[in-house]
Amino acid sequence: MNYDKLEFEYFIEGEYVQNAPAFTGYNSGVMLHAQRDNSMTFNQRFPMSLEMQLLGNGGVIRNNFTGNLCTPAHRCI
């Protein structure tokens, strides 16, 4: 079992990229654990990973974060 501690402050600022998908605005994240690159398939766009999502609110500072389990092309039971 691993034990990790990550502590930081963040601020998301600036303008949206023109024609970017709506979900990308004020959205960032930290990938905590991921599968090894040599185990990914050729057409796999993202590794199976555990990611902490960091959400901004149009330049307003707030503590709003959510944890996500990213499992492209896999089902988690």
N, C-alpha and C positions, 0 to 999 in steps of 0.2 A: 504494500500500500504506500502511496506517495502522499506527502504533505507539502502543499505549496501555499505560500502567502504572497499576495501581490497587493501593493498599496500605491496609489498614485492619485493625482488630481487631473482632471481634464476639462477642457472648454472647447466646444465646437463653434466655430465662427466662419463667417464668409458667406458667399452667395452659392446658390444651387448651380450645378453645371447645367447648361441649357440642354433640354430634351432628355435629361437623365430620368430614370424611373422614379416615381414618387417615394418609394421606400428607401431610397438612398440619401434623402435629405436629412442632415443632422444625425447621421447614423454611422457609428464606427464600432470597433470591437477589438478584443484581444483573444487570440487563439491560445488556449491553455495546454491542450493535449491534442495530438493529431497522429494519424497513422503514418508509418514510414513511407517516404516517397517511392521507394522501390517496390512497394506492395500495391501501388495504385495502378488501375488499368489505364490503357492508352487514352481512351476517350473520357475518363473520369475528370470532371471539371474541378472538383474540390475534394480534399481529403475528408474521411470521416474524422470528426473532431468535436471537441468540447469548446465552446466559445462563450465568452461573456460579452453581451451586446451593450454598448454605451449609446444612449439616446440623448440628443439635445432637444431643445425646445425653441427653435428660432432665435438662438443667441441668448436665451434666458438660462441662467445657471440653476440647475436643480439636481437632486440626487434621484435619478430615474434610470435604473439599469435592470436588465433581465438576463437570465441565463438561457442559453439555447444549446441543444444537442443537435449538431449537424450530421446527418447520416445520408449523404447522397446515394441513391439507388439501393439503399438498405432499409430494412425495417427493424425497429428497436422494440423488443417485447419486455 
